[in-house]
Amino acid sequence: MKNQSRLAARFAALQGRAALIPYITAGDPLVGSTPALMHALVSAGADIIELGVPFSDPAADGPVIQQAGERAIAAGTSLQTVLGMVAEFRTRDAQTPVVLMGYANPIESMGPGHFIEQAAQAGVDGVLTVDYTPEESADFAAAMEAAGLAPIYLLAPTSTVARMQQVARLARGYVYYVSLKGVTGAGHLDTDDVAHHLAEIRQHIDIPVGVGFGIRDAESAARVARHADAVVIGSRLIEVIREAAGQAGAQAAIQAAAGWLARVHRAMAGITREKS
């Protein structure tokens, strides 16, 4: 099975229900705990896992994710380490899609061709590289697609029709709509505004559209699930992990993260997307 088909199969199986996509930073709270955390999140209701590749200068990330990346890097987490985590996760889970989210520098350091080969072998399904714009990454996107990996792109409230059309030509798997201006974990989520922009995006893009940034609890996740094909939730989950790990260690952090995500999953259960 080509990796990319895992994403398509998962969205098809949801039958109109929004996918729940937790974002975690690989290597936080402990490098060795990440595969166990991924499994726990799947058991709690995660449909797809977004695994953040820590980077020293994460321009799009707010302080919560920046600090998680700093802790992971200090503990020795590298892109190669992250790929090893995915490979370990795959020894017990062959169905749940895993998407890497990060920045261009680690990929360029490894070499894009080598990265694509290693990611496909590890069992990665998609790659969202924040600073690979569609204008500059057509060759990279084509090489990923050829290897069965979905190139995933960001759209924002400020995205023009021309940018949507560029993304539509290259993106596979799903598109990630950044619901707020600014960095992760910031701002107030306006669900009506999100619904308006999703309707516009869907005039140009025919693959699923996920929404992230500003979703911090079960209630906001449920509201977004009425309009989006996927709900991406990261900063608040990382706060839950950090708080529990600081008090009682990695195993407690895994349990706390799973319990918190299960509440989000229950809030989203039974909600199908309204037609825009």
Secondary structure per residue as TSV (DSSP state, phi and psi in degrees):
chain	resnum	aa	ss	phi	psi
A	1	M	-	360.0	124.3
A	2	K	-	-66.2	143.2
A	3	N	H	-55.8	-40.8
A	4	Q	H	-59.5	-30.4
A	5	S	H	-67.9	-21.2
A	6	R	H	-63.0	-41.2
A	7	L	H	-65.0	-47.8
A	8	A	H	-60.5	-42.7
A	9	A	H	-64.7	-37.8
A	10	R	H	-67.2	-46.0
A	11	F	H	-63.6	-39.5
A	12	A	H	-62.7	-38.7
A	13	A	H	-69.1	-23.3
A	14	L	H	-73.4	-21.5
A	15	Q	T	51.7	50.8
A	16	G	T	93.5	-11.0
A	17	R	B	-81.7	142.0
A	18	A	-	-69.6	136.6
A	19	A	E	-70.1	141.0
A	20	L	E	-97.1	117.7
A	21	I	E	-121.6	98.0
A	22	P	E	-77.5	141.7
A	23	Y	E	-106.0	128.6
A	24	I	E	-129.4	155.0
A	25	T	E	-89.7	121.2
A	26	A	T	-59.2	132.4
A	27	G	T	92.1	0.6
A	28	D	S	-124.3	125.4
A	29	P	S	-83.9	-24.5
A	30	L	-	-135.4	145.3
A	31	V	G	-55.9	-46.1
A	32	G	G	-73.3	-12.3
A	33	S	G	-90.5	-8.9
A	34	T	H	-62.0	-48.2
A	35	P	H	-58.4	-40.0
A	36	A	H	-64.5	-38.6
A	37	L	H	-63.7	-42.1
A	38	M	H	-59.8	-46.1
A	39	H	H	-61.8	-40.3
A	40	A	H	-65.0	-37.5
A	41	L	H	-68.4	-37.3
A	42	V	H	-62.9	-44.2
A	43	S	H	-62.4	-28.1
A	44	A	T	-84.2	-5.5
A	45	G	T	122.2	3.5
A	46	A	-	-63.8	133.2
A	47	D	S	-92.1	-32.9
A	48	I	S	-142.3	144.9
A	49	I	E	-107.1	127.4
A	50	E	E	-100.1	119.2
A	51	L	E	-108.9	112.2
A	52	G	E	-76.6	130.3
A	53	V	-	-90.0	113.3
A	54	P	-	-63.6	141.0
A	55	F	-	-142.4	147.1
A	56	S	S	-72.2	-18.7
A	57	D	-	-135.3	66.8
A	58	P	-	-82.6	86.5
A	59	A	T	-62.0	-28.2
A	60	A	T	-90.7	-2.7
A	61	D	-	-102.3	142.6
A	62	G	-	-78.2	-178.5
A	63	P	H	-62.4	-32.9
A	64	V	H	-63.3	-49.1
A	65	I	H	-74.2	-34.8
A	66	Q	H	-57.7	-47.2
A	67	Q	H	-66.9	-36.6
A	68	A	H	-62.2	-42.1
A	69	G	H	-63.3	-40.0
A	70	E	H	-62.8	-42.5
A	71	R	H	-64.0	-41.0
A	72	A	H	-66.5	-42.0
A	73	I	H	-64.4	-42.8
A	74	A	H	-60.9	-28.8
A	75	A	T	-85.7	-1.7
A	76	G	T	101.1	15.4
A	77	T	-	-77.6	126.4
A	78	S	-	-126.0	174.1
A	79	L	H	-59.6	-40.1
A	80	Q	H	-63.1	-38.9
A	81	T	H	-61.4	-42.9
A	82	V	H	-61.8	-43.5
A	83	L	H	-61.2	-36.1
A	84	G	H	-64.8	-36.3
A	85	M	H	-62.7	-43.0
A	86	V	H	-63.5	-43.6
A	87	A	H	-60.4	-40.1
A	88	E	H	-66.0	-42.9
A	89	F	H	-57.1	-39.6
A	90	R	H	-67.5	-18.2
A	91	T	T	-68.2	-19.4
A	92	R	T	-119.4	-13.2
A	93	D	-	-139.4	106.5
A	94	A	S	-99.0	-0.2
A	95	Q	S	-108.5	-37.5
A	96	T	S	-73.0	122.4
A	97	P	-	-66.4	144.5
A	98	V	E	-125.3	125.9
A	99	V	E	-115.7	130.6
A	100	L	E	-88.1	136.0
A	101	M	E	-126.1	127.6
A	102	G	E	-174.5	-149.0
A	103	Y	-	-125.1	165.4
A	104	A	H	-69.8	-33.4
A	105	N	H	-56.2	-48.6
A	106	P	H	-61.9	-35.1
A	107	I	H	-68.2	-43.3
A	108	E	H	-64.5	-37.5
A	109	S	H	-65.3	-39.0
A	110	M	H	-74.3	-29.6
A	111	G	-	100.6	118.7
A	112	P	H	-54.9	-42.6
A	113	G	H	-64.2	-43.8
A	114	H	H	-66.1	-40.3
A	115	F	H	-59.5	-47.1
A	116	I	H	-60.1	-44.7
A	117	E	H	-61.0	-47.0
A	118	Q	H	-68.6	-38.1
A	119	A	H	-65.1	-42.7
A	120	A	H	-62.9	-42.4
A	121	Q	H	-65.3	-34.7
A	122	A	H	-72.4	-23.7
A	123	G	T	105.2	20.4
A	124	V	-	-70.8	146.4
A	125	D	-	-106.4	-31.9
A	126	G	E	-153.6	162.1
A	127	V	E	-137.3	123.9
A	128	L	E	-111.8	111.5
A	129	T	E	-108.9	109.5
A	130	V	T	-54.8	-42.4
A	131	D	T	-102.2	18.3
A	132	Y	-	-96.3	101.5
A	133	T	-	-78.5	156.5
A	134	P	T	-62.1	-29.9
A	135	E	T	-64.9	-28.6
A	136	E	T	-109.8	-1.1
A	137	S	-	-126.9	23.3
A	138	A	H	-61.4	-41.9
A	139	D	H	-65.7	-42.1
A	140	F	H	-63.2	-42.9
A	141	A	H	-62.5	-41.4
A	142	A	H	-65.6	-40.2
A	143	A	H	-66.7	-38.4
A	144	M	H	-64.1	-46.2
A	145	E	H	-60.9	-39.1
A	146	A	H	-62.3	-29.0
A	147	A	T	-90.0	2.0
A	148	G	T	87.6	13.7
A	149	L	-	-102.3	140.9
A	150	A	E	-89.7	119.8
A	151	P	E	-77.8	121.1
A	152	I	E	-111.8	136.5
A	153	Y	-	-124.3	157.8
A	154	L	E	-94.3	144.6
A	155	L	E	-127.5	154.8
A	156	A	-	-133.8	170.3
A	157	P	T	-57.8	-24.9
A	158	T	T	-92.2	0.6
A	159	S	-	-65.0	134.5
A	160	T	-	-83.5	167.7
A	161	V	H	-59.8	-39.6
A	162	A	H	-60.5	-41.4
A	163	R	H	-67.0	-40.8
A	164	M	H	-59.0	-41.1
A	165	Q	H	-68.6	-36.8
A	166	Q	H	-63.4	-45.8
A	167	V	H	-62.7	-40.2
A	168	A	H	-58.7	-34.1
A	169	R	H	-71.4	-30.3
A	170	L	H	-106.6	-31.8
A	171	A	-	-71.7	144.0
A	172	R	-	-135.3	163.0
A	173	G	S	82.4	-77.8
A	174	Y	-	-163.2	166.1
A	175	V	E	-108.8	142.8
A	176	Y	E	-103.6	111.0
A	177	Y	E	-91.6	120.1
A	178	V	E	-83.0	108.8
A	179	S	-	-75.8	-13.9
A	180	L	S	-129.6	151.7
A	181	K	S	-77.9	137.9
A	182	G	S	116.1	-156.0
A	183	V	S	-102.4	171.2
A	184	T	T	-60.0	146.1
A	185	G	T	81.9	4.2
A	186	A	-	-110.7	155.0
A	187	G	S	85.9	177.0
A	188	H	-	-108.6	133.3
A	189	L	-	-85.9	122.2
A	190	D	-	-104.4	102.1
A	191	T	H	-65.0	-37.4
A	192	D	H	-62.7	-39.5
A	193	D	H	-66.0	-40.5
A	194	V	H	-60.2	-46.1
A	195	A	H	-60.7	-40.5
A	196	H	H	-61.5	-47.3
A	197	H	H	-68.7	-36.2
A	198	L	H	-63.3	-39.4
A	199	A	H	-61.5	-39.1
A	200	E	H	-67.8	-44.3
A	201	I	H	-60.2	-41.1
A	202	R	T	-69.1	-12.3
A	203	Q	T	-71.0	-18.3
A	204	H	T	-120.7	-16.9
A	205	I	-	-126.7	130.5
A	206	D	-	-112.4	15.4
A	207	I	S	-105.7	166.4
A	208	P	-	-56.8	149.1
A	209	V	E	-120.4	117.2
A	210	G	E	-95.6	156.4
A	211	V	E	-123.2	131.7
A	212	G	E	-138.2	175.0
A	213	F	S	77.9	125.9
A	214	G	S	86.6	-2.5
A	215	I	-	-96.0	111.6
A	216	R	-	-124.0	-2.4
A	217	D	S	-159.0	177.1
A	218	A	H	-63.4	-37.7
A	219	E	H	-66.5	-45.7
A	220	S	H	-69.3	-33.7
A	221	A	H	-63.7	-42.3
A	222	A	H	-65.4	-38.8
A	223	R	H	-64.3	-43.5
A	224	V	H	-68.2	-33.2
A	225	A	H	-62.0	-20.3
A	226	R	T	-72.7	-13.7
A	227	H	T	-124.9	-28.0
A	228	A	-	-99.4	159.5
A	229	D	S	-83.9	-16.8
A	230	A	E	-154.9	148.2
A	231	V	E	-116.7	119.5
A	232	V	E	-105.6	126.6
A	233	I	E	-134.2	123.3
A	234	G	-	-132.9	-60.1
A	235	S	H	-59.1	-45.6
A	236	R	H	-66.8	-36.9
A	237	L	H	-62.4	-41.4
A	238	I	H	-66.3	-35.0
A	239	E	H	-62.1	-43.1
A	240	V	H	-59.8	-44.5
A	241	I	H	-62.7	-46.7
A	242	R	H	-63.2	-45.2
A	243	E	H	-62.4	-45.3
A	244	A	H	-68.7	-39.7
A	245	A	H	-64.5	-38.6
A	246	G	H	-66.1	-29.3
A	247	Q	H	-89.3	-37.9
A	248	A	H	-141.6	3.5
A	249	G	-	100.1	178.5
A	250	A	H	-63.9	-41.9
A	251	Q	H	-64.3	-39.6
A	252	A	H	-65.4	-36.5
A	253	A	H	-64.1	-40.3
A	254	I	H	-62.9	-45.1
A	255	Q	H	-64.4	-41.1
A	256	A	H	-65.7	-41.9
A	257	A	H	-63.0	-43.5
A	258	A	H	-65.6	-41.6
A	259	G	H	-64.1	-41.2
A	260	W	H	-65.9	-44.9
A	261	L	H	-67.0	-34.2
A	262	A	H	-60.9	-35.4
A	263	R	H	-67.1	-39.1
A	264	V	H	-63.5	-43.5
A	265	H	H	-60.9	-43.2
A	266	R	H	-63.1	-38.1
A	267	A	H	-66.4	-30.2
A	268	M	H	-87.2	-15.5
A	269	A	T	-61.1	134.5
A	270	G	T	85.2	-7.4
A	271	I	-	-88.6	124.5
A	272	T	B	-111.1	151.2
A	273	R	-	-66.4	133.5
A	274	E	-	-73.7	140.8
A	275	K	-	-72.3	129.7
A	276	S	-	-101.2	360.0
